[in-house]
Amino acid sequence: MSTDSLTAHGVFDVAEQAARLPETSDTMVADHRFTDDPAASARVFRVYHPTPPHSHASCDEYLYVLSGRCLMKFGDETPVEVGPGKLVFFKRGVVHSVPEILEQPMVFLSVDTPRREPRDIRFVSDGTGTPDTFMRQACMRQS
């Protein structure tokens, strides 16, 4: 089945694509996009390294933890532990981070509404990251 943008439907093997994410990465995150439509994008991604505080201007995010455990922090709040089966949600503009990875592989299923542009990342502190150091994007593949 094709995963071209703007298809009317699709069935995806999330576990298979999560298993295909690289074991290591120079970037903080690597992802595989299932859909990339203007209304929403769906992807699976792995977090390899702690991520500094950042936000996204273009979308709200829904993150479902598939594997691993990490601490997530939102703004100045106390970090919370998330692991398999947890659903994390935050609106566009909310500052968030992964200050510590407790168990690898740290893999999320993400639905971004509307679509999250791959380079849409705003780091709170200069020098903590760029779109190129943040995410390695895998090509959309056929399922």
C-alpha positions in Angstrom: 0.0 0.0 0.0 1.3 3.4 -0.9 1.9 6.0 1.9 1.8 9.0 -0.4 0.5 12.2 1.1 -3.2 12.8 0.8 -4.2 9.2 0.5 -7.8 8.5 1.6 -6.9 5.7 3.9 -4.0 3.5 5.1 -2.9 0.6 7.3 0.5 0.8 8.9 2.7 -1.6 10.8 3.8 0.7 13.6 5.9 -2.0 15.4 7.7 -2.9 12.2 8.6 0.7 11.4 9.7 1.3 15.0 12.0 -1.7 14.7 13.5 -0.2 11.6 14.6 3.0 13.3 18.4 3.0 13.6 20.0 1.7 16.8 22.1 4.9 17.1 21.9 8.4 15.8 24.0 11.6 15.9 20.8 13.5 16.2 18.6 13.6 19.3 15.6 12.0 17.4 15.0 9.9 14.3 11.5 9.4 12.8 9.5 7.7 10.2 6.4 9.4 8.8 3.3 7.4 8.0 1.3 10.4 6.8 2.2 14.0 6.1 -1.1 15.7 5.2 -1.8 19.4 5.9 -4.4 18.5 8.5 -2.2 16.0 10.5 0.9 14.0 10.3 1.5 10.6 11.9 4.9 9.2 12.7 6.9 7.0 14.9 10.1 8.3 16.4 12.9 7.3 18.7 14.7 9.5 21.2 18.4 8.8 21.4 19.7 11.6 23.5 18.1 13.9 26.1 16.4 16.9 24.4 16.7 20.4 25.7 13.7 22.6 26.3 12.0 23.4 23.0 8.6 24.1 21.4 6.8 23.7 18.1 4.9 26.6 16.5 2.8 24.7 14.0 1.0 21.9 15.8 -0.4 20.2 18.9 1.2 16.8 19.6 -0.2 13.6 20.9 2.6 11.1 21.9 1.9 7.5 22.7 4.8 5.7 24.4 5.5 2.4 22.6 8.7 1.4 24.5 11.3 2.8 26.9 11.0 5.1 29.8 12.0 8.8 30.2 11.4 11.9 32.2 9.5 14.6 30.3 9.3 18.2 31.5 6.8 20.8 30.5 7.8 24.4 31.2 8.9 24.9 34.8 6.9 21.9 36.1 8.5 19.0 37.9 9.5 16.2 35.3 7.1 13.3 35.0 8.1 9.7 34.1 6.4 8.3 31.0 6.6 4.7 29.8 4.7 2.2 27.6 1.0 2.8 27.4 1.2 6.5 28.4 -0.3 9.1 26.2 1.3 12.6 26.4 -0.4 15.6 24.9 0.6 19.3 24.6 -0.5 22.3 22.6 1.7 24.2 20.2 4.0 26.6 21.9 4.3 24.5 25.1 7.9 24.2 26.1 8.8 20.6 26.7 12.0 18.4 27.0 13.3 15.0 27.7 15.9 15.7 30.4 16.7 12.0 31.0 16.2 8.7 29.2 15.7 6.0 31.8 15.3 3.0 29.5 16.0 2.5 25.8 14.7 2.2 23.1 12.6 5.3 23.8 10.0 5.2 21.1 6.8 7.2 20.6 3.9 7.1 18.1 3.0 10.7 17.3 0.0 12.4 15.8 0.6 16.1 15.1 -2.4 18.4 14.4 -2.2 20.1 12.0 0.9 18.7 10.3 4.2 19.3 12.0 6.8 20.7 9.6 10.0 18.6 10.1 12.0 21.8 10.8 9.5 23.3 13.2 11.5 23.4 16.4 12.3 26.4 18.6 15.0 25.8 21.2 14.6 27.9 24.4 18.3 28.5 24.8 20.6 29.5 21.9 23.2 26.9 21.2 21.3 23.9 22.5 20.2 22.6 19.1 19.1 23.2 15.6 16.6 21.4 13.3 19.6 19.5 11.8 20.9 18.3 15.2 17.4 17.6 16.5 15.9 15.1 13.9 17.0 12.7 11.4 14.1 12.0 9.1 13.6 8.6 7.5 11.9 8.5 4.1 8.2 7.5 4.0 8.2 3.8 3.1 5.6 1.5 1.8 3.8 -0.6 4.4 
